[in-house]
Amino acid sequence: MSTKFGRLSEYPRVPLSVLPTVIQPAPRLSTELGLNLYVKRDDMTGLAFGGNKTRQLEFYFGAAQAQGADTVVITGAVQSNYVRVAAAAAARLGMDMHVQAEERVPDVDATYRQSGNVLLGDLLGVHRYAYPLGEDEDGADRAVQAIAEGLRTEGRKPYVIPLAPGHPPLGALGYVLAAGEIVVQLQANGTRIDAMIIGSGSGFSHAGLLFGLRALGQDIAVHGICVRRDAQAQTVRIGLQCAELARMLGLQDVVSEQDINLFDGVLAPGYGQLNPATADAIVLAARCEGLFLDPVYTGKVMAGLMALAANKTFPEGGNVLFLHTGGTPAVFAYGSQLQHWVEP
Ligand SMILES: *Cc1c(COP(=O)(O)O)cnc(C)c1O
């Protein structure tokens, strides 16, 4: 199978994830949604509460080690899951971790600033820098390069993990491999899937999954749910990342424009901001399946799935795979807001 992924094996990779993650049926949520729902438990990838970032970071830490780096620099939201998992990986590999914390979410409370991923980052010993303009992605990218430059003048060997466009989407390679893992699991179980649902933020997971499926000749629909920017902007971003993946792997004509599906109907009021549909989805998943979703990503993805199901996007009783990409620690960071939605 790996030959179908072209030059992927040439990219250095540090194993960080416990794989394969299981695919579980969700029978009570299925009844609620009028679908046959399965959940790919990438919230259980093992390192530091897991999530999609462990698969992505295997390639960034692979590149960092290949360059002889002793320090990692990353930028992300204050409650970033990426930062938490990267810090845990750095700890495990004996590297220092410098974090630029972007103010992306307005009107946050003390719990948001101290609990969840912030607390875990403190335990992991990250060095933090504040970045006030969380919506300026290019500015955040420049600022993180400046932090790395400062570390270089101190004699450190920093490796920057970039999120912004304009850098090779190494993280997406983790989800190209995940597509292969899923196809093997579905074939072994004899399960046919009509559609997959995944959060689309940086886009690495969405682009990698879509690219990997198509490279394997699988035409399963992939629906990205927007969690950061609107569908139009995200469509452009996913298209660019798929083109870049083709270039990196030496493959051609893998993903076409019609393959890129994005839904932004549950994004409002914006990144990291809870809305009623998302709160309802979080409570429903907990009470139907004992499954925890988060306010920033997976809760919105479930709310998006419910909206798509209500719009008859899938055949009645169709088989849908929900990619649970993690984010569990954010439940605690948003605890005071979530509390409002919980009936005694
Ligand atoms: C980062 C993240 C996403 C979005 O994944 P991208 O690869 O950045 O698009 C989805 N879910 C969770 C829990 C995340 O932490």
The ligand as an SDF file (V2000), in Angstrom:
LIG
                    3D

 15 15  0  0  0  0  0  0  0  0999 V2000
   -6.2290   20.9110   15.5780 C   0  0  0  0  0  0  0  0  0  0  0  0
   -7.4700   20.1680   15.7800 C   0  0  0  0  0  0  0  0  0  0  0  0
   -8.3800   19.9480   14.7290 C   0  0  0  0  0  0  0  0  0  0  0  0
   -8.1720   20.5270   13.3650 C   0  0  0  0  0  0  0  0  0  0  0  0
   -7.1860   19.8170   12.6610 O   0  0  0  0  0  0  0  0  0  0  0  0
   -6.3180   20.5080   11.5460 P   0  0  0  0  0  0  0  0  0  0  0  0
   -5.4250   19.4380   11.0780 O   0  0  0  0  0  0  0  0  0  0  0  0
   -5.6090   21.6700   12.1670 O   0  0  0  0  0  0  0  0  0  0  0  0
   -7.2660   20.9950   10.4880 O   0  0  0  0  0  0  0  0  0  0  0  0
   -9.4980   19.1870   14.9740 C   0  0  0  0  0  0  0  0  0  0  0  0
   -9.7400   18.6780   16.2020 N   0  0  0  0  0  0  0  0  0  0  0  0
   -8.9180   18.8920   17.2400 C   0  0  0  0  0  0  0  0  0  0  0  0
   -9.2800   18.3330   18.5590 C   0  0  0  0  0  0  0  0  0  0  0  0
   -7.7490   19.6300   17.0730 C   0  0  0  0  0  0  0  0  0  0  0  0
   -6.9230   19.8200   18.1130 O   0  0  0  0  0  0  0  0  0  0  0  0
  1  2  1  0
  2  3  1  0
  2 14  2  0
  3  4  1  0
  3 10  2  0
  4  5  1  0
  5  6  1  0
  6  7  2  0
  6  8  1  0
  6  9  1  0
 10 11  1  0
 11 12  2  0
 12 13  1  0
 12 14  1  0
 14 15  1  0
M  END
$$$$
